[in-house]
Amino acid sequence: MFGWSARARCRAGLSSWLPESGCAPGRAVRVLRAFARFSAWMAGCGLSAADLDEDVVDKYIRAEQQRSGSRSPAAFQYLPLARRFLAQQGVLVLRGPAGRDRGGLPRSAGGPLTAVIVDLVAWLRAQGYARGTSQSVACTAARLGVWMGQARLGVRELDDGVLTRFVASELHGSSPHPSSARRIVTVRKFLVAAGLFAVAQVSPPVVTPVTESLERWGRYVRDGHGAGPSWVREQHGWARGFLERISGGHGQIRWQDVEVHVVNEYIADRGRGYSLASRRHLVSAMRSLLRWAFATGLVERQMAPGVLGPPGRALAGPPQSLTPGQVEAIKAAADVTTAIGLRDYALVVMISRLGLRAGEVAGLSLDGIDWHHGQVCVHGKGAITGTRLAATGGRR
């Protein structure tokens, strides 16, 4: 790149500059390696320091992406730091952000959306989006316009199908943009607000005797037994096939045909190929359905006790739990001098001391913590939420 001696001096200067810029030691080593490979590539291409600019760096990064098959090879991750060092040394002149010089408008043409993007940028500014986010959204809209022009699509043809095809195209090609899947949501929001987007009308769900029975059963277990929404959805999935099986030609459910052997035959067919735990859920759903049918007078006798369960398996003993020493070892592994370490420590304390499930701990938020009284509001499996558990002693 600069000759062996010049290259060594530049590498030594970069090695001294990285710690001063706050770069971690491990990352600094990877930056130096990426810079060495870039220098060797330039020498192999016959390029000197006079040829160095951002286009050369971008060309090398694209070559590394093609060679490695990765969207973010080492050159993509670590060369920006080396590029900043070279700019400070006066070896490389950085390009200014074009979007900022153009008032937030992207540099690339927007095809049929060129005029629309001007309004998009103004809308983003009025909505209070950050400058960087606005620029990313505008660039996504510009690429959408270019893609629409190539596909010979006009503004009037914009709909969810067009946006889905565009996002799929952004995930592939020589220059993929995976962030478009997130940014296109904001673009769509603007297009809807501007009246430029054909929003598909969602047809109301068709009410059938089966869906009506499932809804009535769901309300019964929610209101009377405190079942949670996720439990109700799972039980509906297991029992829907049974209600469809006993439905007549006009969709009416023939509750008079329900017998214990009919239910057991359905359970045997529906549970075939599933694990023991899944078959237990199936049996639980069918028993709950029959209890509701008897309570509401749809069947004349209680048949839930006659539903056969899957074969059980003998347990060797009570479930094994961690010893107090193992719990303390896990807590000691958390670096409480960092924010992430404190978070990990708190998670272990919540699970070990309060007996919370992992999902319950993951669902906690700051609003659920009563710091003054030392209490935590936990949302469990059931519909009853806001149970308060006292966390006494130790860290909080």
C-alpha positions as CSV (number, residue, x, y, z in Angstrom):
1,M,0.0,0.0,0.0
2,F,2.6,2.5,1.1
3,G,5.7,0.3,0.8
4,W,6.8,-2.0,3.6
5,S,8.3,0.7,5.8
6,A,5.4,3.1,5.3
7,R,2.9,0.3,6.0
8,A,4.7,-0.6,9.2
9,R,4.7,3.0,10.4
10,C,1.0,3.3,9.6
11,R,0.2,0.1,11.4
12,A,2.2,1.3,14.5
13,G,0.4,4.6,14.5
14,L,-3.0,2.8,14.2
15,S,-1.9,0.4,17.0
16,S,-1.3,3.4,19.3
17,W,-4.4,5.4,18.2
18,L,-6.9,2.6,18.8
19,P,-6.5,2.5,22.7
20,E,-6.6,6.3,22.8
21,S,-9.9,6.3,20.9
22,G,-11.5,3.9,23.5
23,C,-11.3,0.7,21.4
24,A,-11.3,-2.5,23.5
25,P,-8.1,-4.6,23.3
26,G,-9.7,-7.5,21.5
27,R,-11.4,-5.3,19.0
28,A,-8.2,-3.4,18.4
29,V,-6.4,-6.7,17.4
30,R,-9.2,-7.4,14.9
31,V,-9.0,-3.9,13.5
32,L,-5.2,-4.3,12.9
33,R,-5.7,-7.7,11.2
34,A,-8.4,-6.2,8.9
35,F,-6.1,-3.3,8.1
36,A,-3.2,-5.6,7.3
37,R,-5.4,-7.6,4.9
38,F,-6.7,-4.4,3.3
39,S,-3.1,-3.2,2.8
40,A,-2.1,-6.5,1.2
41,W,-5.1,-6.3,-1.1
42,M,-4.2,-2.8,-2.2
43,A,-0.6,-3.9,-2.9
44,G,-2.0,-6.8,-5.0
45,C,-4.1,-4.5,-7.0
46,G,-1.2,-2.2,-7.6
47,L,-2.8,0.7,-5.7
48,S,-0.8,3.3,-3.7
49,A,-1.7,5.8,-1.1
50,A,-2.5,8.3,-3.8
51,D,-5.3,6.0,-5.0
52,L,-6.8,5.6,-1.5
53,D,-10.4,7.0,-1.1
54,E,-13.7,5.7,0.3
55,D,-14.6,4.1,-3.0
56,V,-11.5,1.9,-2.8
57,V,-12.5,0.9,0.8
58,D,-16.0,0.1,-0.3
59,K,-14.8,-1.9,-3.2
60,Y,-12.6,-4.0,-0.9
61,I,-15.5,-4.6,1.5
62,R,-17.7,-5.8,-1.4
63,A,-15.0,-8.1,-2.5
64,E,-14.7,-9.5,1.0
65,Q,-18.5,-10.0,1.2
66,Q,-18.4,-12.0,-2.0
67,R,-15.4,-14.0,-1.0
68,S,-16.7,-14.9,2.5
69,G,-20.3,-15.2,1.6
70,S,-21.1,-13.1,4.7
71,R,-23.0,-9.8,4.7
72,S,-20.7,-8.5,7.6
73,P,-17.2,-9.9,7.2
74,A,-14.3,-8.6,9.3
75,A,-13.6,-5.8,6.8
76,F,-17.2,-4.5,7.1
77,Q,-17.0,-4.5,10.9
78,Y,-13.5,-3.3,11.6
79,L,-12.3,-1.2,8.7
80,P,-14.4,1.8,9.6
81,L,-12.1,2.5,12.6
82,A,-9.0,2.2,10.4
83,R,-10.7,4.5,7.9
84,R,-11.3,7.1,10.7
85,F,-7.6,6.9,11.7
86,L,-6.5,7.4,8.1
87,A,-8.7,10.4,7.8
88,Q,-7.2,12.0,10.9
89,Q,-3.7,11.4,9.4
90,G,-4.7,13.2,6.3
91,V,-4.3,10.0,4.1
92,L,-8.0,9.6,3.4
93,V,-10.8,12.2,2.8
94,L,-14.1,11.1,4.1
95,R,-17.3,11.7,2.2
96,G,-19.8,14.0,3.9
97,P,-23.3,12.5,4.5
98,A,-25.1,13.4,1.3
99,G,-28.5,13.1,2.9
100,R,-27.7,15.9,5.4
101,D,-26.4,18.2,2.6
102,R,-29.7,17.7,0.7
103,G,-31.9,18.5,3.6
104,G,-32.5,14.9,4.5
105,L,-33.3,13.8,0.9
106,P,-31.6,10.6,-0.3
107,R,-29.0,10.9,-3.0
108,S,-30.4,8.1,-5.2
109,A,-33.4,8.8,-7.5
110,G,-36.8,7.6,-6.2
111,G,-38.4,6.6,-9.5
112,P,-42.2,7.1,-9.4
113,L,-41.8,8.1,-5.7
114,T,-39.4,11.0,-6.3
115,A,-42.0,13.7,-5.5
116,V,-43.5,11.6,-2.7
117,I,-40.2,11.3,-0.9
118,V,-40.0,15.1,-0.4
119,D,-43.3,14.9,1.4
120,L,-42.1,11.9,3.3
121,V,-39.1,13.7,4.7
122,A,-41.3,16.7,5.8
123,W,-43.7,14.2,7.5
124,L,-40.9,12.5,9.3
125,R,-39.5,15.8,10.6
126,A,-43.0,16.8,11.7
127,Q,-43.5,13.5,13.5
128,G,-40.3,14.0,15.5
129,Y,-38.2,11.2,14.0
130,A,-34.5,11.4,14.7
131,R,-32.3,12.7,11.8
132,G,-30.6,9.4,11.3
133,T,-33.8,7.4,11.3
134,S,-35.4,9.8,8.9
135,Q,-32.5,9.5,6.5
136,S,-32.7,5.7,6.7
137,V,-36.4,5.7,6.1
138,A,-36.1,8.1,3.2
139,C,-33.3,5.9,1.6
140,T,-35.6,2.9,1.9
141,A,-38.4,4.8,0.2
142,A,-35.9,5.8,-2.6
143,R,-34.9,2.2,-3.2
144,L,-38.6,1.2,-3.2
145,G,-39.2,3.9,-5.9
146,V,-36.2,2.6,-8.0
147,W,-37.5,-1.0,-7.6
148,M,-41.0,0.1,-8.7
149,G,-39.6,1.8,-11.7
150,Q,-37.7,-1.3,-12.8
151,A,-40.9,-3.3,-12.2
152,R,-43.0,-0.8,-14.2
153,L,-45.2,-0.1,-11.2
154,G,-46.9,3.2,-10.5
155,V,-47.9,4.9,-7.3
156,R,-51.5,3.8,-7.7
157,E,-50.4,0.2,-7.6
158,L,-48.9,0.4,-4.1
159,D,-50.3,-2.2,-1.7
160,D,-49.1,-4.7,0.8
161,G,-48.2,-7.2,-1.9
162,V,-45.9,-4.7,-3.6
163,L,-44.1,-3.9,-0.3
164,T,-43.7,-7.6,0.5
165,R,-42.1,-8.3,-2.8
166,F,-39.8,-5.2,-2.4
167,V,-38.6,-6.3,1.0
168,A,-37.9,-9.8,-0.3
169,S,-35.8,-8.3,-3.1
170,E,-33.9,-6.2,-0.5
171,L,-32.7,-9.4,1.3
172,H,-30.8,-10.6,-1.7
173,G,-28.6,-9.3,-4.5
174,S,-25.1,-7.7,-4.6
175,S,-26.0,-5.0,-2.1
176,P,-28.6,-6.4,0.4
177,H,-30.5,-4.1,2.8
178,P,-32.0,-6.2,5.6
179,S,-33.0,-3.1,7.5
180,S,-35.6,-2.4,4.9
181,A,-38.0,-4.9,6.6
182,R,-38.1,-2.5,9.6
183,R,-38.0,0.8,7.7
184,I,-40.7,-0.1,5.3
185,V,-43.2,-0.1,8.2
186,T,-42.7,3.7,8.7
187,V,-42.9,4.2,4.9
188,R,-46.2,2.4,4.8
189,K,-47.5,4.5,7.7
190,F,-46.7,7.7,5.8
191,L,-48.3,6.3,2.6
192,V,-51.5,5.5,4.4
193,A,-51.6,8.9,6.1
194,A,-51.1,10.6,2.7
195,G,-53.8,8.5,1.1
196,L,-51.4,6.9,-1.4
197,F,-51.8,3.3,-0.1
198,A,-54.5,0.8,-0.9
199,V,-55.3,-0.8,2.5
200,A,-56.8,-4.2,2.1
201,Q,-60.2,-4.6,3.7
202,V,-60.2,-7.4,6.2
203,S,-63.4,-9.4,6.0
204,P,-65.0,-10.1,9.4
205,P,-64.6,-13.7,10.6
206,V,-67.4,-16.1,9.6
207,V,-69.4,-17.2,12.7
208,T,-70.2,-20.9,12.6
209,P,-71.7,-23.2,15.3
210,V,-68.1,-24.5,15.9
211,T,-66.6,-21.1,16.4
212,E,-69.5,-19.9,18.5
213,S,-69.2,-23.0,20.8
214,L,-65.5,-22.4,21.1
215,E,-66.1,-18.8,22.1
216,R,-68.7,-19.7,24.7
217,W,-66.5,-22.4,26.2
218,G,-63.6,-19.9,26.2
219,R,-65.7,-17.3,28.1
220,Y,-66.8,-20.0,30.6
221,V,-63.2,-21.0,31.5
222,R,-62.0,-17.5,31.5
223,D,-64.7,-16.0,33.7
224,G,-65.4,-18.9,35.9
225,H,-61.9,-20.5,36.3
226,G,-59.4,-17.7,35.6
227,A,-57.9,-19.3,32.5
228,G,-55.5,-17.1,30.6
229,P,-55.8,-16.3,26.9
230,S,-52.8,-18.5,25.9
231,W,-54.3,-21.5,27.6
232,V,-57.7,-20.9,26.0
233,R,-56.1,-20.7,22.5
234,E,-54.2,-23.9,23.0
235,Q,-57.3,-25.8,24.2
236,H,-59.3,-24.5,21.3
237,G,-56.7,-25.9,18.9
238,W,-57.0,-29.4,20.5
239,A,-60.8,-29.5,20.6
240,R,-61.8,-27.8,17.4
241,G,-61.4,-31.0,15.4
242,F,-63.7,-32.8,17.7
243,L,-66.5,-30.3,17.3
244,E,-66.1,-30.3,13.5
245,R,-66.2,-34.1,13.6
246,I,-69.6,-34.2,15.4
247,S,-71.1,-31.4,13.2
248,G,-73.9,-32.3,10.8
249,G,-74.2,-31.4,7.2
250,H,-75.4,-27.9,8.0
251,G,-72.7,-27.3,10.5
252,Q,-74.9,-27.8,13.5
253,I,-73.2,-29.7,16.4
254,R,-74.8,-33.0,17.2
255,W,-74.3,-33.0,21.0
256,Q,-76.7,-35.9,21.3
257,D,-74.2,-38.1,19.5
258,V,-71.4,-37.4,22.1
259,E,-70.4,-40.5,24.0
260,V,-67.3,-41.4,26.0
261,H,-66.1,-43.9,23.4
262,V,-66.5,-41.3,20.7
263,V,-64.3,-38.8,22.6
264,N,-61.7,-41.5,23.4
265,E,-61.5,-42.5,19.7
266,Y,-61.0,-38.8,18.7
267,I,-58.2,-38.5,21.4
268,A,-56.5,-41.6,20.0
269,D,-56.6,-40.3,16.5
270,R,-55.7,-36.7,17.3
271,G,-52.9,-37.5,19.6
272,R,-51.2,-40.0,17.3
273,G,-47.5,-38.9,16.8
274,Y,-47.5,-36.3,19.6
275,S,-45.4,-36.4,22.7
276,L,-46.7,-37.5,26.0
277,A,-46.9,-33.9,27.3
278,S,-49.0,-32.9,24.2
279,R,-51.4,-35.8,24.6
280,R,-51.9,-34.8,28.2
281,H,-52.9,-31.3,27.0
282,L,-55.3,-32.9,24.5
283,V,-56.9,-34.9,27.3
284,S,-57.1,-31.9,29.5
285,A,-58.9,-29.9,26.7
286,M,-61.4,-32.6,26.0
287,R,-62.3,-33.0,29.7
288,S,-62.7,-29.3,30.1
289,L,-64.9,-29.1,27.0
290,L,-67.1,-32.0,28.4
291,R,-67.4,-30.3,31.8
292,W,-68.6,-27.1,30.1
293,A,-71.1,-29.0,27.9
294,F,-72.6,-30.7,31.0
295,A,-72.7,-27.5,33.0
296,T,-74.6,-25.7,30.2
297,G,-77.0,-28.6,29.5
298,L,-75.6,-29.6,26.1
299,V,-75.0,-33.2,27.2
300,E,-77.2,-35.0,29.8
301,R,-74.4,-36.6,31.9
302,Q,-70.9,-35.8,33.1
303,M,-68.5,-37.7,30.8
304,A,-65.2,-36.0,31.7
305,P,-64.2,-38.7,34.2
306,G,-64.6,-41.4,31.5
307,V,-62.0,-39.8,29.2
308,L,-58.9,-42.0,29.2
309,G,-55.6,-40.3,29.8
310,P,-52.3,-41.2,28.1
311,P,-50.1,-43.8,29.8
312,G,-48.0,-42.3,32.6
313,R,-44.4,-42.9,33.3
314,A,-42.9,-43.6,36.7
315,L,-40.8,-40.9,38.2
316,A,-37.5,-41.8,39.7
317,G,-38.0,-39.2,42.4
318,P,-38.8,-35.6,43.0
319,P,-37.5,-33.1,40.4
320,Q,-33.8,-32.2,41.0
321,S,-33.1,-28.7,42.0
322,L,-29.9,-26.7,42.3
323,T,-28.2,-26.8,45.7
324,P,-27.7,-23.5,47.6
325,G,-24.0,-23.7,46.7
326,Q,-24.7,-24.0,43.0
327,V,-27.1,-21.0,43.1
328,E,-24.4,-18.9,44.9
329,A,-21.9,-19.9,42.2
330,I,-24.2,-18.8,39.5
331,K,-24.8,-15.4,41.2
332,A,-21.1,-15.0,41.8
333,A,-20.5,-15.4,38.0
334,A,-22.4,-12.2,37.3
335,D,-20.2,-9.1,37.1
336,V,-22.2,-6.7,39.3
337,T,-20.0,-3.8,38.3
338,T,-21.7,-3.7,34.9
339,A,-25.4,-3.1,34.0
340,I,-25.7,-6.5,32.3
341,G,-24.1,-8.2,35.3
342,L,-26.6,-6.6,37.6
343,R,-29.4,-7.7,35.4
344,D,-28.2,-11.3,35.4
345,Y,-27.8,-11.2,39.1
346,A,-31.4,-9.9,39.6
347,L,-32.7,-12.6,37.2
348,V,-31.1,-15.4,39.3
349,V,-32.4,-13.9,42.5
350,M,-35.9,-13.7,41.2
351,I,-35.9,-17.3,40.0
352,S,-34.1,-18.8,43.1
353,R,-35.6,-16.8,45.9
354,L,-39.2,-16.1,44.7
355,G,-39.6,-19.3,42.6
356,L,-40.7,-17.4,39.5
357,R,-40.8,-19.0,36.1
358,A,-38.3,-17.9,33.4
359,G,-41.2,-16.4,31.3
360,E,-42.5,-14.5,34.3
361,V,-39.1,-13.0,35.0
362,A,-38.7,-12.1,31.3
363,G,-42.1,-10.3,31.4
364,L,-41.2,-8.1,34.3
365,S,-40.9,-4.3,33.7
366,L,-39.9,-1.4,35.8
367,D,-43.6,-0.5,36.2
368,G,-44.2,-3.8,37.9
369,I,-41.7,-3.1,40.7
370,D,-42.8,-1.3,43.9
371,W,-39.4,-0.1,45.2
372,H,-40.9,1.5,48.3
373,H,-42.6,-1.6,49.6
374,G,-40.1,-4.1,48.2
375,Q,-42.7,-5.9,46.1
376,V,-42.9,-7.3,42.5
377,C,-46.1,-7.5,40.4
378,V,-45.9,-10.8,38.4
379,H,-48.1,-11.7,35.4
380,G,-48.4,-15.5,35.4
381,K,-50.1,-18.0,33.2
382,G,-53.6,-17.3,34.4
383,A,-55.9,-14.4,33.8
384,I,-55.4,-13.1,37.3
385,T,-52.5,-10.7,37.1
386,G,-50.9,-8.3,39.4
387,T,-50.1,-10.8,42.2
388,R,-47.6,-9.2,44.5
389,L,-44.7,-11.1,46.0
390,A,-42.6,-9.7,48.7
391,A,-38.8,-9.8,48.1
392,T,-37.2,-9.7,51.5
393,G,-33.6,-9.5,52.4
394,G,-30.5,-9.5,50.1
395,R,-30.1,-7.3,47.1
396,R,-33.0,-5.6,45.3
